[in-house]
Amino acid sequence: MKNKFIPNSIACLFGLFCAFLVSVQAATPKKVLVVTVTKGFRHSSIPTAEKILGELGQKSGAFTVEYVRNDQEMAEKMTSTALKQYDGFIFANTTGILPLPDKEAFLSEIKSGKAFIGMHSASDTFRGQDAIDPYIEMLGGEFRTHGDQAGVECLVADVNHPATKHLKRDKLQSYCIEQEEMYLFKNFDASKVHQLFYLDKHPNNKQEAGRFPVAWCKNYAQGRVFYTSLGHREDVWENKRYQAHILGGIKWALGLEEGDASPGNI
């Protein structure tokens, strides 16, 4: 007589195996490429940025990092084939026209469902050309200028996003920074991004009222983009609130945490 429970047992075991595979996949850290190549101004905070990003990945268990620090490493690690091994890309204080082997392939990787994270002068990268560069269109804004470093109060536009919810947890309505180089932007359209931090007055003269973007996120086809203009100074990178800000943004961009990215929230 056949045991009628065997098929059910097999189905149960198969279901458990599938659940195991899902849990293993979820526990596997994402692989992120951190780019710090510069062809313009080179920030003294770049070594600190590299150190902090490595520590955040290790301590959170969310991602591992590899670095691209020079032209040779970019030529080797950012070909159309090599890009496929990474889940996301971080441009930490990059500047100028970078020698990407295939920029179209790079942007296509992000569009396909990968993460792009940019800090500070990532918006001073591929800028100032005759037409708006496709990279700038992906990012959502382009550095225009900055004044002297100043103390600012960054207001929160979305208290529930992973990049800002730590302030809500700490019962804070804003993120105050004693000294930072604050960017002003061009080719920025508030209706096309989901803002996270902004200023309600000019960072330097403190008199001109308005909505000055500081950090935002957006969808890029199937990919996710997170950008923060903060990160000029070493002490900003070393600040725990800044680290919570970028870690939340990285996790969101990698699809590890959910958050609203609907455009035009201000």
N, C-alpha and C positions, 0 to 999 in steps of 0.2 A: 504494500500500500504506500503510495507516495505521500510524503509529508507536505501538506498544503501550506505550512507556515514557512517553508524554505524561501519561496519567492519574496514574501514579505520581509524576511530577515535580510535577504540580499538587498532589497530596496532600502531598508533601514541603514545597512552598512554603507551603501552607496551615498545616501544622504549625509551620513556622518563624515564620510571621506570628503565630500564636496565642501561641507562646512569647515573642515580642517584646512582644506586648500585655501578657502577664502580668508580664514583667520591668519594663515601663514603669509598670504599675499599682503594683507593689511598691516602685518607686523614688520614686513620687509621695508627698511628705510628707502626713501626715494633717493635717486642719484642726481645731484645738482652740480652744474658747472659754474664756478665763480670766476668771472672775468674782471681783471683789474688793469688791463692794458690802457695806456693813455697816449694820445697823440697831440694833446694840448697841455693845459695846466695839470700838474700831478700833485694830488693832495697828500700831505704828510700823514693823513689819517688812514691811508690805504693798508699799511701793515696791521694796524689796529682792526680795521674792518675785516681783513682776512682771518685774523685770530678770533674775533667775536663770532663770525659766521661759522667757523669750524666748531667752536665751543657750543653754539646754539644747536647745531645739528647733532653733535655727540650727546649733549645732555638731554635733549628732547627725544632722541631716538627717531626723529621724524625723517632725517635726511643725512646723507653723507656728502662730502664736498671734494671736488677736484678743482685745481686752479689753472687758469690761463693768465700768465703774468707777462708774456712777451710775444713778439711776432711769431717766433718759431713754434711756441706752444699753441698759438692760435691756428697756425697753418696745419698742425698735426691733429688737434682735438676738435676743430670746428669745420671739418669737411662735411659735405652732405651725408656721407656714410657715418662718420664718427658721431655726428649730432644725434643719431638715432638711439644711442645707448643711454642718453640722459632724459630725465623726467622734467627738468627745468633748468633755467639759466638765470644767473644773477649778474647784473652789471653793477659792480660796486665802485662808484666814483670814476667810471671810465670817462674819457674826453676825446674829442676830435673824430676824425674819419678813420675808423678802425679797419685794418686789413683783413676783413672777413673773407675767407676763401669763396663763399657763395652766400651772399646776403639773402637772396631770394629763397634758397633752401632753408636758411636759418629761420626766416619769418614763416615759412611753410610748416616747419616743425612746431612752432608755437600755435599756429592756426589749427593744427591737427589735434590739439588737446593738451599741449604742454604748458608749462608755467614760464612766465617772464617776470622777474623782479628787478626793479631799478632803484638805486639809492643815489640821492643828491645829483651829482653831475652826470648821471645816466641820461639826463635831459640836455646835457651839453655835448652829446655824442651824435654824430651824423647831422649836425645842425648847420644853419647859416648857408645853405645851398640855394641855388636859383629857384628850385621848386621844393615843396615840402617833401622831405625824404620819407619813404615808406616806413622806415624805422620810427620816425617821429609820429606818423599816423598810428602805428601800433601802440606807441607809448601813451599818446594822448595829449602831449604838450611839449613845448620847446623852450629851453632857457633863453631869456632875452637879456637880463642884466641882474645885478644885485648891488646893494649899497653896502655901507659899513656893517659889520656884525652888530647884532642888537639883541636885546632881550625881547621875547615875544610870548604871547599867550595864544596857543593853537586851539581853536574851538573844534569841538567834536561834531561832525555832521551825521554820524551813524554810531550810536553808542553800543550797538549789538554786533558790529562786525568784529571778526577775530583780531583785526589790527588795532582796534580801539577799545574793546570791551574790558580790558584790564583797568581802564580808568573808571568805568562804571563800577567795577568790583571794588575799587579803592574809593568810591563815592566822590570822584572828581568829575567836574564838568568840562575841564580843559587840560591841556598839557603845557605847562609853563617851562620855558627854557631860558636860562640866564643869559646865554650868549650863543648866537648861531648866525651863520650866513644864510639869509633868506632870499630865495629866488623870486624873480618876477618873470612871467611867462608870456610867450606869444604862441600863436597857432594852438590855442587851448579853447575848447568848446565845452562849457559846463553841461550842456545838454547831452554830451556823448560819453560822460564818465560818471562814476559813482563817487562822490567826494567823501573823504574820511576826516581830514583836517583842513581847516581854512582859517584865515585871518579876517577880521571885520574892519581892519584899518591897515593902512600902509605900514610895513614893518619898520620903516625908518623915520618918516616924519610924524607918524602917529595921528595925523590930522585928517588925511584923506580916507574917507569911509568907502567901503566897498566889500567885495568878496574876493579875497586873494587866495588862490588854491595853494595848498601845502602838500597834501597826499590824497591819492585816489586809487580806485581800482576799476577795471572794466573787463568785459568779455572781448575776446578777439577770435572771431569764428568759434571754434570749439575750445580755444585756449583761454587762459586767465592771465591778466596783467595787473600787477600791483606796483605802484610807484610812490616813493616818498622823497620829497626834496630835502629832508633833513639828513644830516650825516657829514657835514663839512669838518667838524672838529672831533678830535680824539675823545674829549670828555663827553660829547654827545653819544658816540658809539659805546662808551663805557657805562652810560646811564641805564639802569635796569628798566626804566619805563620805555626808553627808546628800544631796548632789546626786546621787550614784550611786544612793542609796536611792529617791529620788523619780523619777529618770529610768527606772530599772528598773520601778518600779510603773506609770508612765505607758505605757511600751512594752508591758507586759503587758496593761494595760487596753485599749489600742488594738489588741491582737491582733498586735503586731509581734514579740513574744517569748512563748514558751509557759512556763507554770508551773502548778504544782498549785494548785487552788482548792477541793479537797475539804474540806468543813467538819469541825469537831471534831477538829483535829489536836493539840490539847492537852487 
